[in-house]
Amino acid sequence: MTDLPPIEYESPGARDAQRRGRSQWHTHVAGQLLFAICVVVGAVIVCAIGGGLLAKIISVLFPSYYPTVFPKVVDDEAIAAGIATGVGQGAAAGVFVGAIILLSLAIVNGRLRKTRDAD
């Protein structure tokens, strides 16, 4: 009797199930990326608004502050330049805040996944 290789059987929908699994993984990753982008953009917008508001408060409470910081600019334009600087600094802080939020969410998600897998 000759040694024949074993017959490998593949169910008709096996490749479809593999494709669905990959499709679900890609959809999951795309959803996570979209969520991450939304978190960072939201943090940038909120912090930029906060920076602009703080600059406006500084210009109201200390009217001579921005003209001394920007001495070569007319008073009203110095205030506008100060507010623009506040918005820019707030946006930069928003990127940092968004990254911290994403890092903390990733750590929590990893811990939850470990406890769920242990059960």
N, C-alpha and C positions, 0 to 999 in steps of 0.2 A: 504494500500500500504506500502511495506517495504522500509526502507531507505537503498538503495544500495550505496556502495562507488562509487565515480565518476571514470569513466574509464579514465585511464591515457594513452595517446597516445604518442608514441615516434616515430619520423620519422625514416625511415630505416638508414639514414646516420648520425644520431645524435651522436652516439658514435664515428664514424669515425672523425667527425668534432672536437670532444673533444680531440681525440688522435692527430689530426693534430695541434691543438692549443698547446697542451703540447709539441709536437715535435718542433714546431716553437720556443717555449719558451726555450727549451733546446738548440736548435741551436743558438739562440740569446745569451744565457749565455755563451756557449762554444766559440762563436766568440768574446765576450767581454773578456773572460779570455785569449784567444790567443793574442788578441790585447794588453792586459795589460802585459803579459809576454814578448811580443816583445818590448814594450816600455821600460820596465825595463832592459832587456838584451841589447838593443841598447844603453841606457844611461850608463850602466856599461862598455860596450866596448869603447864608445867614451871617457868617463872620464878616463878609464884605459890608453888609448892611450895618452890622454892629460897629465896624471900624469907621464907617462914614458918620454914623450917629455920634460916636465918641468924639470925632473931629469937630463935628458941628457943636457939640456941647462945649468943647474946649474953646471954640471961636466965640461962643456966646458968653461964657464965664470969664475968659481972658482975651478981650478983643485985640490986645496988642501982641499976642503970642505969635501968630502966623506972620504978621508984617516984620517981626524981628527975625523969624526963622528964614523968611524969603525977603531979604531987604531990597532986592532990585525989582520987585514986582509991586504994582499998585495994590492998595489995601484990600479992595474987594477981590482982586484976582489972587492975592496971597491967601485969603480965606478959602477960595475955591481950590487953590493948589493944595492947601492943607487937608481939605476934605477928600480930594482925589488921592492924596498920599495915604490917608486913613483907609480909604476903600481898598487901595492896593495892598497895604499891610494886612488888612483884614482878610483879603482873599488869600494871601500867602499863608496866613495863620489857618485859614479854612482847609487848605490842602493838608496841613499837618494834623488838624483836628479830625478830618475825614480819615486819614491813615490810622490814627489812634483808634477811632471807632471801628474801622474794619479789622484791625488787629485784635481788639477785644472781642468782637463778634466771632472771629475765627477761633480764638482760644476757647470761648464758651461752646461753640458748635463742636469743636473737637472733643471737649470733655463730655458733652451730652451724647455724642456718637459712641464714645468709649463705654459709657454706662449703659447705653441702649444695646450695644453689641455684647456686653457682659451678661445681660439678662437673657 
